[in-house]
Amino acid sequence: MSVQFIAEVSSNHHQNLDRCFQFIDEAARIGCSGVKFQLFKVDELFAPEVFKAKPDVAKRRQWELPVAFLPELATRCHDNKISFSCTPFYLQAVQELSPYVDFYKIASYELLWDDLLKACAQTGKPLVLSTGMATMQEIEHAVNVILDSTPQTAEPGQRTPDHGLRTTDLPPLTLLHCVSGYPAPPNQCNLAAIETIRNAYAQLSEPCPRTPDHGPRTPDIGAPASIQVGWSDHSVSPGVIHRAVHRWGAKMIEFHLDLEGEGEEYSAGHCWLPDEIKPVIDTVQKGFQADGNGRKEPMASEADDRNWRADPEDGLRPLKKFRNDIEIDL
């Protein structure tokens, strides 16, 4: 058992390729499975009325990720044996990303946009969908659009010897519970919704026929349309992440990362710094290591002390058969 941590660079890259490389290298160092960028064009992100009412929005053009960076970012990720992902915010971005990304991520704000969901699903690549602000009915609609658009030959990403965790072994679809507050107060994170989403799609872990009253439905494909569930974090709270993983079974944790507090989004309060999130990742993964095999039997670390237990005849340590040959340090 383990959980995948995905570092979201967002608009903290300053359109600087070397800084992008630093994000990738840091993500690998702190134990992430992947790095995610965003590909948007401000002029295709907001309606004309927004620019008229809020002229400062145009300044966000400085936050755009240059398309020319994509091949180098993918290579840097794969050299670090982690996945490269990116969120498309306009339709052409799906094709621009296709040669490079190991999986697509769709943001909460785009969950209602069927054409974008279809375009990503039709590539056959694994897809991660954030569900901030959404109702279960909206999530169900989005999932149905994705599953209906996924090619029948789509399979989970496979681990390859040359790239380690390149495709992160993702199923076709991962749903991330998310609270789109920046930052999100811990008492509003509603982590129990992870279980609600998982239960709604439990039947999709195995192939099943489509029926008119099915609700969230399985596409008519031969391979299982498995869905896993995770948490997209805006809380910057270690307790929230630990709870999401160890109580509610989140299989993926996405979080916003900045390098040193100088990124465009850091001041909003929803970004982690590398040495803040690293101990969280380390302790989460160590928690999984502690599960063991469940058999109640002596562990290697306690083997020597078995001889120093109280003897059943006189209650003294060590066991009688070892008393004449005591070599174990007290």
C-alpha positions in Angstrom: 0.0 0.0 0.0 1.1 3.5 -0.7 -0.1 6.9 -1.8 1.0 9.0 -4.8 1.9 12.6 -4.1 1.6 15.0 -7.1 3.2 18.5 -6.8 1.2 21.2 -8.5 3.4 24.0 -9.8 0.5 26.1 -10.9 1.6 29.7 -11.8 4.7 29.7 -9.5 7.2 29.1 -12.4 7.7 32.7 -13.5 7.9 31.5 -17.1 11.4 30.5 -16.4 12.6 27.1 -17.6 15.3 26.7 -15.1 12.9 27.5 -12.3 10.5 24.8 -13.7 13.4 22.4 -13.6 13.9 23.3 -9.9 10.3 22.4 -9.2 10.7 19.0 -10.9 14.0 18.2 -9.1 12.6 19.3 -5.7 9.4 17.2 -6.3 11.5 14.2 -6.9 13.7 14.9 -3.9 10.8 15.2 -1.4 9.2 11.9 -2.6 6.6 12.9 -5.2 5.3 10.5 -7.9 4.7 13.3 -10.3 4.7 17.0 -11.1 1.8 18.9 -12.6 1.8 22.2 -14.5 -1.0 24.2 -16.0 -1.4 25.1 -19.7 -3.7 28.1 -20.2 -4.0 31.2 -22.3 -5.6 34.1 -20.3 -7.5 35.3 -23.4 -9.1 31.8 -23.7 -9.7 31.5 -20.0 -12.0 34.4 -19.3 -15.1 35.8 -21.0 -14.7 39.3 -22.6 -16.9 40.8 -19.9 -14.3 39.9 -17.3 -11.6 41.9 -19.0 -13.9 44.9 -19.1 -14.8 44.7 -15.5 -11.4 43.6 -14.2 -8.6 44.9 -16.5 -5.9 43.6 -14.1 -6.9 40.1 -15.1 -4.9 40.6 -18.4 -1.7 40.8 -16.3 -2.1 37.1 -15.7 -0.7 36.5 -19.2 2.7 36.6 -17.4 1.6 33.4 -15.6 1.1 31.4 -18.8 3.4 28.4 -19.3 5.2 28.5 -22.7 4.2 25.6 -24.9 7.8 25.4 -26.0 8.7 24.2 -22.5 6.6 21.0 -22.7 9.1 18.6 -24.2 11.9 19.7 -21.9 9.6 19.4 -18.8 8.6 15.9 -19.8 12.2 14.9 -20.3 13.3 16.4 -17.0 10.5 14.5 -15.1 11.3 11.2 -16.7 15.0 11.7 -16.0 13.9 12.0 -12.4 11.7 8.9 -12.7 8.5 10.8 -11.9 5.4 11.5 -14.0 4.8 14.6 -16.0 1.2 16.0 -16.0 -0.5 19.2 -17.0 -4.0 20.7 -16.8 -5.4 21.9 -20.2 -7.5 25.0 -20.0 -8.4 25.3 -23.7 -9.3 22.6 -26.2 -6.2 22.8 -28.4 -4.1 22.3 -25.2 -5.2 18.7 -25.1 -3.4 18.0 -28.4 -0.4 20.1 -27.5 0.0 18.1 -24.3 -0.7 14.7 -25.8 2.9 13.8 -26.9 4.3 14.6 -23.5 2.0 14.1 -20.5 1.7 10.8 -18.7 -1.8 11.7 -17.5 -4.2 14.7 -17.9 -5.5 16.6 -14.9 -8.8 18.5 -15.2 -9.3 21.4 -12.7 -12.4 21.8 -10.6 -13.4 25.0 -12.5 -13.5 23.0 -15.8 -15.6 20.1 -14.4 -18.7 21.3 -16.2 -17.1 21.6 -19.6 -18.1 18.5 -21.5 -16.0 19.2 -24.6 -12.8 19.3 -22.6 -13.7 16.2 -20.7 -14.3 14.3 -23.9 -11.1 15.6 -25.6 -9.0 14.4 -22.7 -10.8 11.0 -22.4 -10.5 10.3 -26.1 -6.7 10.3 -25.9 -6.9 7.1 -23.8 -4.5 8.5 -21.3 -5.2 8.3 -17.5 -7.2 11.2 -16.3 -7.4 12.9 -12.9 -10.4 15.1 -12.2 -10.7 17.5 -9.2 -14.2 18.0 -7.8 -14.1 21.2 -5.9 -17.4 23.1 -5.7 -19.2 20.2 -7.4 -22.4 18.4 -6.3 -22.6 14.6 -6.7 -24.9 15.1 -9.6 -22.3 17.2 -11.4 -19.6 14.7 -10.6 -21.8 11.9 -12.0 -22.4 13.8 -15.2 -18.7 14.4 -15.7 -17.8 10.8 -15.0 -20.4 9.6 -17.4 -19.0 11.9 -20.1 -15.5 10.7 -19.5 -16.4 7.0 -19.4 -18.5 7.3 -22.5 -15.6 9.0 -24.4 -12.8 6.7 -23.2 -11.6 4.3 -26.0 -12.3 0.7 -25.4 -8.6 -0.1 -25.5 -7.8 2.3 -22.7 -5.8 0.7 -19.9 -4.2 1.8 -16.7 -0.7 3.4 -17.2 2.0 0.7 -17.1 5.3 1.1 -15.2 8.2 0.9 -17.7 11.8 0.0 -16.8 13.3 3.1 -18.3 11.1 5.6 -16.6 10.2 4.1 -13.2 7.0 5.8 -12.2 6.5 7.5 -15.5 2.8 6.7 -15.8 2.2 6.3 -12.1 0.3 3.0 -12.7 -2.9 5.1 -12.7 -6.3 3.6 -13.5 -8.2 5.3 -16.3 -9.8 7.8 -13.9 -8.9 9.3 -10.5 -11.4 11.5 -8.8 -10.0 14.0 -6.3 -12.2 15.3 -3.5 -11.4 19.0 -3.3 -12.5 22.2 -1.5 -11.7 25.2 -3.7 -10.9 27.6 -0.9 -7.5 29.2 -1.2 -6.6 28.3 1.5 -9.3 25.8 2.6 -9.9 25.8 6.4 -9.4 22.3 7.9 -12.9 22.4 9.4 -14.3 22.8 5.9 -12.3 20.1 4.2 -15.1 17.5 4.6 -12.8 14.6 4.1 -15.6 12.1 4.7 -16.7 13.0 1.1 -13.8 10.9 -0.1 -15.8 7.8 1.1 -19.0 9.2 -0.4 -17.3 9.5 -3.9 -15.7 6.1 -3.6 -18.9 4.4 -2.6 -20.7 6.0 -5.5 -18.3 4.4 -8.0 -17.5 1.1 -6.2 -19.2 -0.9 -9.0 -16.8 0.5 -11.5 -13.9 -1.5 -10.2 -15.3 -4.5 -12.2 -16.9 -4.6 -15.6 -20.7 -4.6 -15.3 -23.5 -4.2 -17.9 -25.2 -0.9 -18.4 -28.8 -0.7 -17.2 -31.3 2.3 -17.5 -31.4 2.8 -13.7 -27.7 2.4 -13.1 -26.8 6.0 -12.1 -23.0 6.3 -12.5 -22.5 3.9 -15.3 -19.8 1.6 -16.6 -18.8 2.0 -20.3 -19.2 -1.1 -22.5 -15.5 -1.9 -22.6 -13.7 -5.2 -22.0 -11.2 -4.0 -19.4 -12.3 -2.9 -15.9 -13.1 0.9 -15.7 -11.6 1.2 -12.3 -11.8 4.6 -10.5 -9.7 5.6 -7.5 -10.3 8.5 -5.2 -7.9 11.0 -3.6 -7.6 14.5 -2.1 -6.5 17.8 -3.8 -5.1 19.8 -0.9 -5.5 23.5 -0.3 -5.3 23.3 3.5 -1.5 23.3 4.0 -2.2 21.2 7.1 -0.3 18.0 7.8 -3.2 16.7 9.9 -5.6 17.0 7.0 -3.3 15.0 4.7 -2.6 12.3 7.3 -6.4 12.0 7.9 -7.2 11.9 4.1 -4.8 9.0 3.6 -4.9 6.9 6.8 -8.6 7.4 7.7 -10.3 7.9 4.4 -8.0 6.0 2.1 -7.0 8.7 -0.4 -4.8 7.0 -3.1 -3.5 10.3 -4.5 -2.6 13.6 -2.8 -2.2 16.6 -5.0 -0.8 19.8 -3.4 0.4 23.2 -4.5 4.2 23.6 -4.2 6.4 26.7 -4.2 10.2 26.8 -3.9 10.9 29.6 -1.5 7.8 31.7 -1.1 8.3 33.9 -4.2 5.8 32.2 -6.5 2.8 34.1 -7.8 0.4 32.1 -5.8 2.3 31.7 -2.5 0.9 34.8 -0.8 -2.7 33.4 -1.1 -1.7 30.8 1.6 -2.5 27.5 -0.1 1.1 26.5 -1.2 3.5 24.2 0.6 7.3 24.7 0.7 9.4 21.7 0.0 10.7 21.2 3.5 7.2 21.6 4.9 5.7 18.8 2.8 8.7 16.5 2.8 8.2 15.2 6.4 4.5 14.7 5.7 5.3 12.6 2.7 7.9 10.6 4.6 5.7 9.9 7.6 2.7 8.9 5.4 4.8 6.4 3.5 6.4 5.1 6.7 2.9 4.6 8.0 2.2 2.1 5.1 5.5 0.3 5.8 4.3 -0.3 9.4 1.2 -2.3 8.2 3.1 -5.5 7.9 1.6 -8.8 6.8 -0.9 -9.1 9.6 0.4 -12.4 10.9 1.1 -12.3 14.7 4.6 -13.7 14.9 8.0 -12.5 16.3 9.7 -9.8 14.3 13.4 -9.7 13.5 14.0 -6.7 15.8 12.7 -8.6 18.8 14.2 -12.0 18.2 17.1 -11.7 20.7 14.7 -10.5 23.5 12.6 -13.6 23.2 15.2 -15.4 25.3 15.0 -12.8 28.0 11.3 -13.4 28.8 10.3 -14.6 32.3 10.6 -18.4 32.6 7.2 -20.0 33.2 8.5 -22.0 36.2 10.1 -19.3 38.4 9.1 -16.0 36.7 12.7 -14.9 36.4 14.6 -13.7 33.3 16.0 -15.1 31.1 14.5 -18.5 30.2 16.2 -21.2 32.3 17.8 -22.9 29.3 19.8 -19.8 28.5 21.0 -18.9 32.0 24.2 -20.8 31.9 25.2 -19.1 28.6 24.3 -15.5 29.0 25.8 -13.4 26.3 23.0 -11.0 25.6 23.6 -7.4 27.0 21.1 -6.2 29.4 
